[in-house]
Amino acid sequence: MTGYRAHAFVTRYWKAGTDWLAEVARCTRGRLRDGDFLVLSEKAISTASGNIVDEKRVKPGFAAHFLSVFWMRLMWGYFLGFVCGHSGELISAVRSYPSDAGSRHKQVALWNGGVLQALMFGSEGGIDGSNLAFSFVSLPLRDAQGIAEKIVKRVELSLKKKVIVLIVDTDKTYSFGDFHFTPRPKPIKGIHSFGGVFAYVVGRVFGLKRGATPIAVAGGRLSVGEALRVAELANRVRGFGSGRTVWEMAMRFHVGLGDVTWEMLETVRHKPIVIVRGRR
């Protein structure tokens, strides 16, 4: 296999309760071939499955307040942001990190990811608030591998095609030769997950090659290197929906953090499904 081509499918926004498996079958019917890679967004599946939390209902503790006010505003806003090569726009936003909403978010990060994940500036442990409304965030899938296998069976039964399914997160995997690591918990076998914020800083400071993280592969055997290439290509053609961060999302709709509505999100072109095909 010398290269790939990819096609992303535009769908309606997958709110909680969406029959996303039916959406996958509907969008890809007549488009899939045996041997294709069918790549799906973890966040879209998680949101559609109701694996989300309304942070407005969370009561933060002292540690969460500390992370919100001191760690984020000062360490990320005046030191780590520069070290990691963040844009001036992002650094400026982090310096104004919201105390109340930020504390609630950090409390969710502490509960679900632990301290090393909560020290991240965003996407702590696979938790993500971009492309969600109000104060909701999506949590990482609990059984991504089982879900990927379920998709394979659905495609075989409904569409009569044999494909390799990947579920992918936009959180980055960093590569140093054949050694691949990520701050994100539970990637596929062969990608090492450790260190939380330290893995992120090392990957950014040394300018290592980075790309989207495959968290499940089903339907066939795939090397780590090929899984990473397919995941990153799918990520590029999918785009970022309403924005890469909650700040970008708020700016897009000209509202404050936490004021984005479900109706606003429904106006954006969402692409949770990508077919990647190898050129032979």
CORCORLIN-V205309 format. One record per residue. N is the residue number from 1. OMEGA is omega in whole degrees, -180 to 180 (* if undefined). Layout:
n=N omega=OMEGA
n=N omega=OMEGA
This chain:
n=1 omega=-175
n=2 omega=-179
n=3 omega=-177
n=4 omega=166
n=5 omega=-172
n=6 omega=176
n=7 omega=179
n=8 omega=-179
n=9 omega=177
n=10 omega=178
n=11 omega=170
n=12 omega=-180
n=13 omega=-178
n=14 omega=175
n=15 omega=178
n=16 omega=-179
n=17 omega=178
n=18 omega=174
n=19 omega=-171
n=20 omega=177
n=21 omega=176
n=22 omega=178
n=23 omega=179
n=24 omega=-180
n=25 omega=-178
n=26 omega=-176
n=27 omega=-171
n=28 omega=180
n=29 omega=-180
n=30 omega=-178
n=31 omega=-177
n=32 omega=171
n=33 omega=174
n=34 omega=178
n=35 omega=177
n=36 omega=169
n=37 omega=176
n=38 omega=-172
n=39 omega=-179
n=40 omega=179
n=41 omega=177
n=42 omega=-176
n=43 omega=179
n=44 omega=178
n=45 omega=-178
n=46 omega=180
n=47 omega=-180
n=48 omega=-179
n=49 omega=-179
n=50 omega=180
n=51 omega=-176
n=52 omega=-179
n=53 omega=173
n=54 omega=-175
n=55 omega=178
n=56 omega=-179
n=57 omega=-175
n=58 omega=175
n=59 omega=-176
n=60 omega=176
n=61 omega=-177
n=62 omega=-178
n=63 omega=179
n=64 omega=177
n=65 omega=179
n=66 omega=-180
n=67 omega=-178
n=68 omega=-173
n=69 omega=-177
n=70 omega=-172
n=71 omega=-177
n=72 omega=-175
n=73 omega=-175
n=74 omega=-175
n=75 omega=179
n=76 omega=-177
n=77 omega=-175
n=78 omega=180
n=79 omega=-173
n=80 omega=178
n=81 omega=178
n=82 omega=-179
n=83 omega=-177
n=84 omega=175
n=85 omega=177
n=86 omega=180
n=87 omega=178
n=88 omega=179
n=89 omega=180
n=90 omega=178
n=91 omega=178
n=92 omega=179
n=93 omega=-179
n=94 omega=178
n=95 omega=177
n=96 omega=-178
n=97 omega=-175
n=98 omega=-176
n=99 omega=-175
n=100 omega=-179
n=101 omega=179
n=102 omega=179
n=103 omega=178
n=104 omega=179
n=105 omega=180
n=106 omega=177
n=107 omega=176
n=108 omega=178
n=109 omega=178
n=110 omega=180
n=111 omega=-171
n=112 omega=-176
n=113 omega=-177
n=114 omega=-172
n=115 omega=-176
n=116 omega=175
n=117 omega=-179
n=118 omega=178
n=119 omega=177
n=120 omega=179
n=121 omega=180
n=122 omega=-179
n=123 omega=-177
n=124 omega=178
n=125 omega=-179
n=126 omega=177
n=127 omega=-174
n=128 omega=179
n=129 omega=179
n=130 omega=-178
n=131 omega=170
n=132 omega=-175
n=133 omega=173
n=134 omega=-177
n=135 omega=179
n=136 omega=172
n=137 omega=175
n=138 omega=177
n=139 omega=177
n=140 omega=179
n=141 omega=-179
n=142 omega=-178
n=143 omega=-177
n=144 omega=-179
n=145 omega=178
n=146 omega=179
n=147 omega=179
n=148 omega=179
n=149 omega=177
n=150 omega=178
n=151 omega=179
n=152 omega=-179
n=153 omega=180
n=154 omega=180
n=155 omega=179
n=156 omega=-177
n=157 omega=-174
n=158 omega=-172
n=159 omega=178
n=160 omega=179
n=161 omega=176
n=162 omega=-176
n=163 omega=172
n=164 omega=-177
n=165 omega=172
n=166 omega=168
n=167 omega=-167
n=168 omega=174
n=169 omega=179
n=170 omega=176
n=171 omega=-166
n=172 omega=165
n=173 omega=180
n=174 omega=-176
n=175 omega=174
n=176 omega=-171
n=177 omega=180
n=178 omega=178
n=179 omega=-175
n=180 omega=-180
n=181 omega=-178
n=182 omega=173
n=183 omega=-176
n=184 omega=179
n=185 omega=170
n=186 omega=170
n=187 omega=177
n=188 omega=178
n=189 omega=-178
n=190 omega=172
n=191 omega=-175
n=192 omega=179
n=193 omega=-179
n=194 omega=166
n=195 omega=-180
n=196 omega=-177
n=197 omega=-178
n=198 omega=177
n=199 omega=180
n=200 omega=-178
n=201 omega=179
n=202 omega=-179
n=203 omega=-179
n=204 omega=-176
n=205 omega=-177
n=206 omega=175
n=207 omega=-178
n=208 omega=176
n=209 omega=-177
n=210 omega=179
n=211 omega=-179
n=212 omega=-174
n=213 omega=172
n=214 omega=-179
n=215 omega=175
n=216 omega=175
n=217 omega=180
n=218 omega=177
n=219 omega=180
n=220 omega=180
n=221 omega=-175
n=222 omega=176
n=223 omega=179
n=224 omega=-179
n=225 omega=-180
n=226 omega=178
n=227 omega=179
n=228 omega=180
n=229 omega=180
n=230 omega=-179
n=231 omega=-178
n=232 omega=177
n=233 omega=178
n=234 omega=180
n=235 omega=-178
n=236 omega=-178
n=237 omega=179
n=238 omega=-176
n=239 omega=-172
n=240 omega=178
n=241 omega=-178
n=242 omega=179
n=243 omega=-180
n=244 omega=-179
n=245 omega=177
n=246 omega=178
n=247 omega=177
n=248 omega=-179
n=249 omega=179
n=250 omega=179
n=251 omega=-180
n=252 omega=-176
n=253 omega=178
n=254 omega=177
n=255 omega=178
n=256 omega=175
n=257 omega=-180
n=258 omega=-178
n=259 omega=177
n=260 omega=-178
n=261 omega=176
n=262 omega=-180
n=263 omega=176
n=264 omega=-179
n=265 omega=-179
n=266 omega=179
n=267 omega=-175
n=268 omega=176
n=269 omega=180
n=270 omega=-176
n=271 omega=-176
n=272 omega=-175
n=273 omega=177
n=274 omega=170
n=275 omega=175
n=276 omega=-177
n=277 omega=180
n=278 omega=173
n=279 omega=-177
n=280 omega=*
